[in-house]
Amino acid sequence: MNDELLFSKYTIFSIIQGHTESFKKKVQSIPANTVLNASEQDLVQAFVQEFQLNVPVIKDEDIYITHAGEAQVDVSGDLMRRFTYDRHSGPVYVPGNITVIAVPFEGDAGFFNIKPQSYTQNPPSGEITKNEILLTFVGTDQNAEAIKQGYRRAVSSIKQYLTSLSESAAQFNRELEGLVASQLRARKDRLLADAGMTAAIGLPLKKREGVPLTYSVPVTRRVPKIEQIKVSGSFSPEPTLATEDYEEILHIMQNMVQVMELSPHAFHDMGEEDLRSHFLVQLNGAFKGQATGETFNFQGKTDILMRDQGKNVFIAECKFWKGEKAFLATLDQLLSYLSWRDTKAAVVIFNRNADFSSVLAKIRETVPKHQHFKRDRSGSGESAFRYIFGQPNDSNREIILTVLAFDIPTQLAEVATK
């Protein structure tokens, strides 16, 4: 038997303190190129998975007897036999029995050596293997009820210790993501500063004056800010669309569709290219940029493209809903158009089916199946969905992709597909 006292070697406070120092040191040890080029969210999640505390959970339904049989039992320490044996003369063995009960668990076995904030002076004992606690019971009689009560008391005591540890671990785990993110951001900022870079400098574009809007869009005309990272020497800054301007572009497109929904007769004789042109008129009216239709971009053609300083800052595809397979193909098509620097895109889905709710449900179900899907992102609504995709040629390069779904009148849908 290798029984030992459990929950007795280290304190949970020292473990959390050491864990915190460990992940801070590891953040500093990551190669600079990894910090600068890898997805920040992916790095954070990798740290969370590595450093989060995983307190074991007892699997009650899987408890079993792993051994039961005869044994020679040392009774020299039995005070009830003190008149029969001289307990100072050494071990005294008599025939008896041994029962070993295995208590399976899931989690980090190292926690069985950690003392929680709340504990007793009589901790449980047992032998810890990779995924089981072995509880050994020896006796000189065959009292099954005593063994049953003994293992139940032991398991109950173990659970109490694990519950206390779980409370401390849960607090640490809740705070871990924020702590890691702040450490990574601080290191990244230092690296950028050391390289002579300044992050997120807004480069405002001038407003257009006196340009009429074809349709009234209830937003204030604004200038997109191009966020850049600059560095001295041969570094070439890449323009990226500021988040607020990305949201404004999507909002303008949503308003354009609402116009179509409310006034389908105005678009009765328009073909697909004419309909798309109205989106471009609105975008060029709101922004001083170049939004064009059917423009070559990297490999293939895209429906709506906005460029700044000769580089793409926004790409969108407009499609009618034709089922899951066609939708996945649309995502493939859009991603194939994106070059390494493109980071913001959209897919506009027009629905001409009767059951719009089922289309929305299918979009939610389908997107995570795509091979380059990484995670959901906040900002989704009832018919607008926000996702993070990996760039097909570089998974560290992340793309913000918004899917906008609209239910348009059948009359307009039939015209648009002619």
C-alpha positions as CSV (number, residue, x, y, z in Angstrom):
1,M,0.0,0.0,0.0
2,N,1.2,3.5,-0.9
3,D,-1.4,5.5,1.0
4,E,-0.5,9.0,2.1
5,L,-2.3,12.0,3.4
6,L,-4.0,14.0,0.7
7,F,-4.4,17.7,0.4
8,S,-1.4,18.4,2.6
9,K,1.8,19.4,0.7
10,Y,1.1,22.8,-0.7
11,T,-1.4,25.7,-0.2
12,I,-3.8,26.9,-2.9
13,F,-2.5,30.4,-2.3
14,S,1.1,29.4,-3.2
15,I,-0.1,27.5,-6.2
16,I,-2.1,30.5,-7.6
17,Q,0.8,32.8,-6.9
18,G,3.3,30.5,-8.6
19,H,0.9,29.9,-11.6
20,T,0.5,33.7,-12.1
21,E,4.3,34.2,-12.1
22,S,4.7,31.3,-14.5
23,F,2.4,32.6,-17.2
24,K,3.9,36.1,-16.9
25,K,7.4,34.7,-17.5
26,K,6.2,32.6,-20.4
27,V,4.6,35.7,-22.0
28,Q,8.0,37.4,-21.8
29,S,9.7,34.3,-23.4
30,I,7.6,34.1,-26.5
31,P,9.5,35.1,-29.6
32,A,8.9,38.7,-30.6
33,N,7.7,37.7,-34.1
34,T,5.1,35.5,-32.6
35,V,3.8,38.2,-30.4
36,L,3.6,40.7,-33.3
37,N,2.3,38.4,-36.0
38,A,0.1,35.8,-34.3
39,S,-3.6,36.4,-33.6
40,E,-3.7,38.0,-30.2
41,Q,-6.9,36.2,-29.3
42,D,-5.4,32.8,-30.3
43,L,-2.4,33.5,-28.1
44,V,-4.7,34.4,-25.2
45,Q,-6.8,31.3,-25.6
46,A,-3.6,29.1,-25.8
47,F,-2.4,30.6,-22.5
48,V,-5.8,30.1,-20.9
49,Q,-5.9,26.5,-21.9
50,E,-2.4,25.9,-20.6
51,F,-2.6,27.8,-17.3
52,Q,-6.2,27.4,-16.2
53,L,-6.7,25.4,-13.0
54,N,-8.5,22.1,-13.6
55,V,-9.7,20.8,-10.2
56,P,-10.6,17.1,-10.4
57,V,-14.2,16.0,-10.4
58,I,-15.1,12.6,-8.8
59,K,-17.0,10.2,-11.2
60,D,-19.3,8.6,-8.7
61,E,-21.0,6.3,-11.2
62,D,-17.6,4.7,-12.1
63,I,-16.4,3.7,-8.6
64,Y,-15.5,0.1,-8.4
65,I,-13.6,-2.6,-6.4
66,T,-10.3,-3.2,-8.0
67,H,-9.0,-5.8,-5.5
68,A,-10.5,-8.0,-2.8
69,G,-8.9,-11.0,-1.1
70,E,-6.9,-12.5,1.7
71,A,-4.1,-10.6,3.5
72,Q,-1.9,-10.8,6.5
73,V,-2.9,-8.0,8.8
74,D,-0.5,-6.4,11.2
75,V,-2.4,-6.1,14.5
76,S,0.5,-4.9,16.7
77,G,-1.0,-1.4,16.9
78,D,-4.5,-2.6,17.8
79,L,-5.1,-1.4,21.4
80,M,-7.9,-4.0,21.8
81,R,-5.2,-6.7,21.5
82,R,-2.7,-5.1,23.9
83,F,-3.1,-8.0,26.4
84,T,-2.6,-10.6,23.7
85,Y,0.4,-9.2,22.0
86,D,3.4,-7.2,22.9
87,R,3.0,-4.3,20.5
88,H,6.6,-3.1,21.2
89,S,8.1,-6.4,19.9
90,G,7.4,-5.7,16.3
91,P,4.7,-6.6,13.7
92,V,2.2,-9.2,14.6
93,Y,0.3,-10.7,11.6
94,V,-3.0,-12.5,11.6
95,P,-5.2,-13.7,8.7
96,G,-7.5,-11.0,7.4
97,N,-8.8,-9.4,4.2
98,I,-8.0,-6.4,2.0
99,T,-10.3,-4.4,-0.2
100,V,-9.1,-1.8,-2.6
101,I,-11.8,0.6,-4.0
102,A,-10.9,2.7,-7.1
103,V,-12.5,6.2,-7.3
104,P,-12.1,7.5,-10.8
105,F,-11.8,11.3,-11.4
106,E,-11.3,13.8,-14.2
107,G,-8.9,16.7,-13.8
108,D,-5.4,17.5,-12.6
109,A,-4.2,14.9,-10.2
110,G,-1.8,17.4,-8.7
111,F,-4.7,19.0,-6.8
112,F,-4.8,16.1,-4.4
113,N,-1.6,17.5,-2.9
114,I,-2.9,21.0,-2.4
115,K,-4.5,22.3,0.8
116,P,-7.5,24.5,0.2
117,Q,-8.5,27.6,2.1
118,S,-11.0,25.5,4.1
119,Y,-9.7,22.3,5.5
120,T,-9.8,19.9,8.6
121,Q,-7.1,18.6,10.8
122,N,-7.9,15.0,9.6
123,P,-7.6,15.0,5.8
124,P,-8.4,11.9,3.8
125,S,-5.7,9.5,2.7
126,G,-5.3,7.3,-0.4
127,E,-3.0,6.4,-3.3
128,I,-3.3,8.7,-6.3
129,T,-2.7,7.3,-9.8
130,K,-3.2,9.2,-13.1
131,N,-7.0,9.2,-13.0
132,E,-8.0,7.2,-9.9
133,I,-7.8,7.4,-6.1
134,L,-7.2,4.0,-4.5
135,L,-8.8,3.6,-1.1
136,T,-7.5,0.6,0.8
137,F,-9.4,-1.1,3.7
138,V,-7.9,-4.0,5.7
139,G,-9.5,-5.9,8.5
140,T,-9.7,-9.2,10.3
141,D,-13.4,-9.8,9.8
142,Q,-15.6,-9.7,6.8
143,N,-17.7,-6.6,7.6
144,A,-18.9,-5.4,4.2
145,E,-21.1,-2.6,5.8
146,A,-18.0,-1.2,7.6
147,I,-16.1,-1.0,4.3
148,K,-19.1,0.6,2.6
149,Q,-19.4,3.3,5.2
150,G,-15.6,3.8,5.2
151,Y,-15.3,4.5,1.5
152,R,-18.4,6.7,1.5
153,R,-16.9,8.8,4.3
154,A,-13.6,9.0,2.5
155,V,-15.2,10.0,-0.8
156,S,-17.4,12.6,0.9
157,S,-14.3,14.1,2.6
158,I,-12.4,14.2,-0.7
159,K,-15.3,16.0,-2.4
160,Q,-15.4,18.7,0.4
161,Y,-11.7,19.4,-0.2
162,L,-12.2,19.5,-3.9
163,T,-15.2,21.9,-3.6
164,S,-13.1,24.3,-1.6
165,L,-10.3,24.1,-4.1
166,S,-12.8,24.6,-7.0
167,E,-14.0,27.9,-5.5
168,S,-10.4,29.3,-5.5
169,A,-9.7,27.9,-8.9
170,A,-12.9,29.3,-10.4
171,Q,-11.9,32.8,-9.3
172,F,-8.5,32.5,-10.8
173,N,-9.8,31.1,-14.1
174,R,-12.3,33.9,-14.4
175,E,-9.6,36.5,-14.1
176,L,-7.0,34.6,-16.2
177,E,-8.1,35.7,-19.7
178,G,-8.0,39.3,-18.7
179,L,-4.6,39.0,-17.0
180,V,-3.1,37.2,-20.0
181,A,-4.5,39.7,-22.4
182,S,-3.1,42.6,-20.5
183,Q,0.3,41.0,-20.3
184,L,0.4,40.2,-24.0
185,R,-0.8,43.7,-24.9
186,A,1.9,45.3,-22.7
187,R,4.6,43.2,-24.3
188,K,3.3,43.9,-27.8
189,D,3.2,47.6,-27.1
190,R,6.8,47.5,-25.8
191,L,7.9,45.6,-28.9
192,L,6.2,48.1,-31.2
193,A,7.7,51.0,-29.3
194,D,11.2,49.4,-29.5
195,A,10.8,49.1,-33.2
196,G,9.8,52.7,-33.6
197,M,6.2,52.0,-34.4
198,T,3.1,53.8,-33.3
199,A,-0.1,51.7,-33.3
200,A,-3.5,52.8,-34.4
201,I,-2.8,56.2,-36.0
202,G,-6.0,57.5,-37.7
203,L,-5.5,58.9,-41.1
204,P,-8.7,60.9,-41.8
205,L,-10.0,61.2,-45.4
206,K,-11.6,64.5,-46.4
207,K,-15.4,64.8,-46.7
208,R,-17.0,65.2,-50.0
209,E,-19.0,68.4,-50.3
210,G,-22.3,68.8,-52.2
211,V,-22.7,65.2,-53.3
212,P,-26.4,64.4,-53.4
213,L,-27.7,61.1,-52.1
214,T,-30.0,59.0,-54.3
215,Y,-31.9,57.9,-51.2
216,S,-31.9,59.4,-47.7
217,V,-29.7,57.5,-45.4
218,P,-30.2,58.4,-41.7
219,V,-26.6,58.7,-40.8
220,T,-24.1,61.5,-40.5
221,R,-21.6,61.8,-43.4
222,R,-18.3,60.8,-42.1
223,V,-14.7,60.1,-43.1
224,P,-13.2,56.7,-42.6
225,K,-10.1,56.5,-40.4
226,I,-7.4,54.2,-41.6
227,E,-5.6,52.7,-38.7
228,Q,-2.0,52.1,-39.4
229,I,1.2,50.9,-37.7
230,K,4.2,52.9,-38.8
231,V,7.9,52.1,-38.5
232,S,11.1,53.8,-39.6
233,G,13.2,52.2,-42.3
234,S,11.7,49.9,-44.9
235,F,8.5,49.1,-43.1
236,S,5.5,49.7,-45.4
237,P,2.3,50.6,-43.4
238,E,-0.9,48.8,-44.3
239,P,-4.2,50.7,-44.2
240,T,-7.0,48.9,-42.4
241,L,-10.5,50.1,-42.0
242,A,-11.3,51.4,-38.5
243,T,-14.0,49.5,-36.7
244,E,-16.4,52.4,-36.5
245,D,-16.2,52.9,-40.2
246,Y,-16.7,49.2,-40.9
247,E,-19.9,49.4,-38.8
248,E,-21.0,52.5,-40.7
249,I,-20.5,50.8,-44.1
250,L,-22.6,47.8,-43.0
251,H,-25.3,50.2,-41.6
252,I,-25.5,52.0,-44.9
253,M,-25.9,48.7,-46.8
254,Q,-28.7,47.7,-44.3
255,N,-30.5,51.0,-44.9
256,M,-30.2,50.5,-48.7
257,V,-32.0,47.1,-48.4
258,Q,-34.7,48.7,-46.2
259,V,-35.3,51.1,-49.1
260,M,-35.7,48.2,-51.4
261,E,-38.0,46.4,-49.1
262,L,-40.3,49.5,-48.6
263,S,-40.3,50.6,-52.3
264,P,-40.0,47.4,-54.4
265,H,-41.8,49.1,-57.4
266,A,-38.9,51.6,-57.7
267,F,-36.5,48.7,-58.6
268,H,-39.0,46.7,-60.7
269,D,-37.0,47.0,-64.0
270,M,-33.5,46.9,-62.5
271,G,-31.1,44.0,-63.0
272,E,-28.5,42.6,-60.6
273,E,-25.8,45.1,-61.6
274,D,-28.1,48.0,-61.3
275,L,-29.1,47.0,-57.8
276,R,-25.5,46.6,-56.7
277,S,-24.8,50.1,-58.1
278,H,-27.2,51.6,-55.6
279,F,-25.0,50.2,-52.8
280,L,-22.0,51.8,-54.4
281,V,-23.7,55.1,-54.8
282,Q,-24.5,55.2,-51.1
283,L,-21.0,54.2,-50.1
284,N,-19.3,56.7,-52.3
285,G,-21.7,59.3,-51.1
286,A,-20.9,58.7,-47.5
287,F,-17.2,58.1,-47.8
288,K,-14.4,59.6,-49.8
289,G,-13.1,56.4,-51.2
290,Q,-13.3,54.2,-54.2
291,A,-16.1,51.6,-54.0
292,T,-16.4,49.7,-57.2
293,G,-18.4,46.8,-58.6
294,E,-16.9,43.8,-60.4
295,T,-13.4,44.9,-59.6
296,F,-10.5,42.4,-59.7
297,N,-9.0,41.8,-56.3
298,F,-6.2,39.3,-55.7
299,Q,-7.8,36.3,-57.5
300,G,-11.3,36.7,-58.9
301,K,-14.0,39.3,-58.8
302,T,-16.0,40.7,-55.9
303,D,-19.3,42.6,-55.8
304,I,-18.3,45.6,-53.6
305,L,-14.7,46.7,-53.0
306,M,-13.5,49.8,-51.1
307,R,-9.8,50.8,-51.6
308,D,-7.6,53.4,-50.0
309,Q,-4.1,54.3,-51.2
310,G,-4.3,51.5,-53.8
311,K,-5.0,48.9,-51.1
312,N,-8.2,47.1,-50.2
313,V,-9.9,48.0,-46.9
314,F,-13.4,46.5,-47.4
315,I,-14.8,43.6,-49.5
316,A,-18.3,42.3,-49.8
317,E,-20.2,39.7,-51.7
318,C,-24.0,39.9,-52.4
319,K,-25.8,36.6,-52.9
320,F,-29.3,35.1,-52.9
321,W,-29.8,32.3,-50.4
322,K,-29.7,28.9,-52.2
323,G,-29.0,26.6,-49.4
324,E,-26.1,25.5,-47.2
325,K,-23.8,24.2,-49.9
326,A,-24.1,27.4,-52.0
327,F,-23.6,29.5,-48.9
328,L,-20.3,27.7,-48.0
329,A,-19.2,28.2,-51.6
330,T,-19.9,31.9,-51.2
331,L,-17.7,32.0,-48.1
332,D,-15.0,30.1,-50.1
333,Q,-15.4,32.6,-52.9
334,L,-15.0,35.6,-50.7
335,L,-12.0,34.3,-48.9
336,S,-10.3,33.5,-52.2
337,Y,-10.6,37.2,-53.1
338,L,-8.9,38.4,-50.0
339,S,-5.2,39.1,-50.1
340,W,-3.0,38.8,-47.0
341,R,-3.7,42.4,-45.9
342,D,-7.5,42.3,-46.2
343,T,-9.0,42.1,-42.7
344,K,-12.7,43.2,-43.0
345,A,-15.3,41.7,-45.2
346,A,-19.1,41.0,-45.5
347,V,-21.5,38.6,-47.1
348,V,-24.9,40.1,-47.9
349,I,-27.6,37.3,-48.2
350,F,-30.9,38.1,-49.9
351,N,-33.7,35.7,-49.0
352,R,-36.6,35.0,-51.4
353,N,-37.9,32.0,-49.5
354,A,-41.0,32.1,-47.4
355,D,-39.4,30.9,-44.2
356,F,-36.8,33.5,-43.3
357,S,-36.4,32.1,-39.8
358,S,-35.1,28.8,-41.1
359,V,-32.6,30.6,-43.3
360,L,-31.2,32.5,-40.3
361,A,-31.0,29.3,-38.3
362,K,-29.2,27.6,-41.2
363,I,-26.7,30.5,-41.4
364,R,-25.9,30.1,-37.7
365,E,-25.5,26.3,-38.1
366,T,-23.4,26.4,-41.3
367,V,-20.7,29.1,-40.7
368,P,-18.9,27.1,-37.9
369,K,-18.5,24.2,-40.4
370,H,-16.2,26.2,-42.6
371,Q,-12.6,25.1,-42.4
372,H,-11.3,28.7,-41.8
373,F,-13.9,29.6,-39.1
374,K,-12.3,30.5,-35.8
375,R,-14.9,31.9,-33.4
376,D,-18.0,34.0,-33.0
377,R,-17.6,37.6,-32.2
378,S,-19.8,40.0,-30.3
379,G,-21.9,42.3,-32.5
380,S,-24.4,39.7,-33.9
381,G,-28.1,40.5,-34.1
382,E,-31.3,38.8,-35.2
383,S,-30.3,38.8,-38.9
384,A,-26.6,40.0,-38.7
385,F,-23.9,37.7,-37.7
386,R,-20.3,38.5,-36.8
387,Y,-17.4,36.0,-37.0
388,I,-13.6,35.7,-37.0
389,F,-12.1,33.7,-39.8
390,G,-8.5,32.8,-40.4
391,Q,-6.8,34.1,-43.6
392,P,-6.6,31.0,-45.9
393,N,-2.9,31.6,-46.5
394,D,-2.0,32.6,-42.9
395,S,-4.2,31.5,-40.0
396,N,-2.5,34.1,-37.8
397,R,-4.0,36.8,-39.9
398,E,-7.6,37.2,-38.8
399,I,-10.6,38.4,-40.9
400,I,-13.7,40.1,-39.4
401,L,-16.5,38.7,-41.5
402,T,-20.1,39.9,-41.1
403,V,-23.1,38.1,-42.6
404,L,-26.1,40.3,-43.3
405,A,-29.3,38.5,-44.1
406,F,-32.3,40.3,-45.6
407,D,-35.8,39.1,-46.5
408,I,-36.7,41.0,-49.7
409,P,-40.1,41.1,-51.6
410,T,-40.6,38.2,-54.1
411,Q,-41.2,40.7,-56.9
412,L,-37.8,42.3,-56.4
413,A,-36.1,39.0,-56.0
414,E,-37.5,37.7,-59.3
415,V,-36.3,40.8,-61.1
416,A,-32.8,40.7,-59.5
417,T,-32.1,37.2,-60.8
418,K,-33.1,37.8,-64.4
